[in-house]
């Protein structure tokens, strides 16, 4: 541990950055041992051209190692009514989390969880070290339909929901980051 990281402290780091709300995803893969997945808040779109996303996973995660070895994964974006699904995949350990969970295979074979908000099927493009995590970059190869529901959001250690916005109101600039015509300004 460096002097700078000791001064910050992991507890304070977690508490302060917990004020940044995130969506909740479940990253899944499948291999000869069967399906695997984990709940992930550290997920973001990375590039429009080519279509890339990234997520971060603990370096010692068995599921993370399986994703890297399989070379493919699916991003399941959870809806606001899927807290229990998030808890199932967010529990400790890397055991079988699919017992009683509905899913179907993506084009790659990675599990697509039933009734998610939407999904992206991806091929592992690169893996980079990131402290006690690895950063996995994936090329999007297929996209799912978008369910008409709100996203599951995590803020300050709790699940929360977004405020319903009228479909008749124009989108805010921040609502259209990926569709923003001058995307070089944002990503």
Long-range contacts (C-beta under 8 A, 24 or more apart in sequence): 18-155, 18-156, 18-157, 19-155, 19-156, 21-153, 21-154, 21-155, 21-160, 22-153, 22-154, 22-155, 23-77, 23-78, 23-151, 23-152, 23-153, 23-154, 24-77, 24-78, 24-82, 24-86, 24-151, 24-152, 24-153, 24-154, 24-159, 25-55, 25-75, 25-76, 25-77, 25-78, 26-75, 26-76, 26-78, 26-85, 26-86, 26-89, 26-113, 26-116, 27-55, 27-57, 27-63, 27-67, 27-73, 27-74, 27-75, 27-76, 28-73, 28-74, 28-76, 28-103, 28-110, 28-111, 28-112, 28-113, 29-63, 29-66, 29-67, 29-70, 29-72, 29-73, 29-74, 29-110, 29-111, 30-70, 30-105, 30-109, 30-110, 30-111, 31-66, 31-69, 31-70, 33-66, 34-96, 34-98, 35-98, 35-103, 35-111, 36-62, 36-63, 36-66, 36-67, 36-94, 36-97, 37-63, 37-76, 37-89, 37-97, 37-98, 37-111, 37-113, 38-63, 38-64, 38-89, 38-90, 38-94, 38-97, 39-86, 39-87, 39-89, 39-90, 41-154, 42-133, 43-75, 45-178, 45-187, 46-137, 46-187, 47-187, 48-178, 48-183, 48-187, 50-139, 51-139, 51-140, 52-125, 52-137, 52-138, 52-139, 52-140, 53-120, 53-122, 53-137, 53-138, 53-140, 54-135, 54-136, 54-137, 54-138, 55-135, 55-136, 55-138, 56-130, 56-133, 56-134, 56-135, 56-136, 57-133, 57-134, 57-136, 58-132, 58-133, 59-129, 59-132, 59-133, 59-134, 61-94, 62-94, 63-94, 64-134, 64-136, 67-124, 67-136, 68-124, 68-127, 68-134, 68-136, 70-110, 70-124, 71-123, 71-124, 72-108, 72-109, 72-110, 72-121, 72-122, 72-123, 72-124, 73-108, 73-110, 73-122, 73-124, 73-136, 73-138, 74-106, 74-108, 74-110, 74-111, 74-112, 74-119, 74-120, 74-121, 74-122, 75-119, 75-120, 75-122, 75-138, 76-111, 76-112, 76-113, 76-116, 76-119, 77-116, 77-117, 77-118, 77-119, 77-151, 78-116, 78-117, 78-151, 78-152, 79-115, 79-116, 79-117, 79-147, 79-149, 79-150, 79-151, 79-152, 80-149, 80-150, 80-151, 80-152, 80-153, 80-161, 80-162, 81-149, 81-152, 82-115, 82-116, 82-152, 83-152, 83-159, 85-113, 86-152, 86-159, 106-142, 107-141, 107-142, 108-141, 108-142, 112-144, 115-147, 116-144, 116-147, 117-146, 117-147, 117-149, 117-151, 117-152, 118-143, 118-144, 118-145, 118-146, 118-147, 119-143, 119-144, 120-144
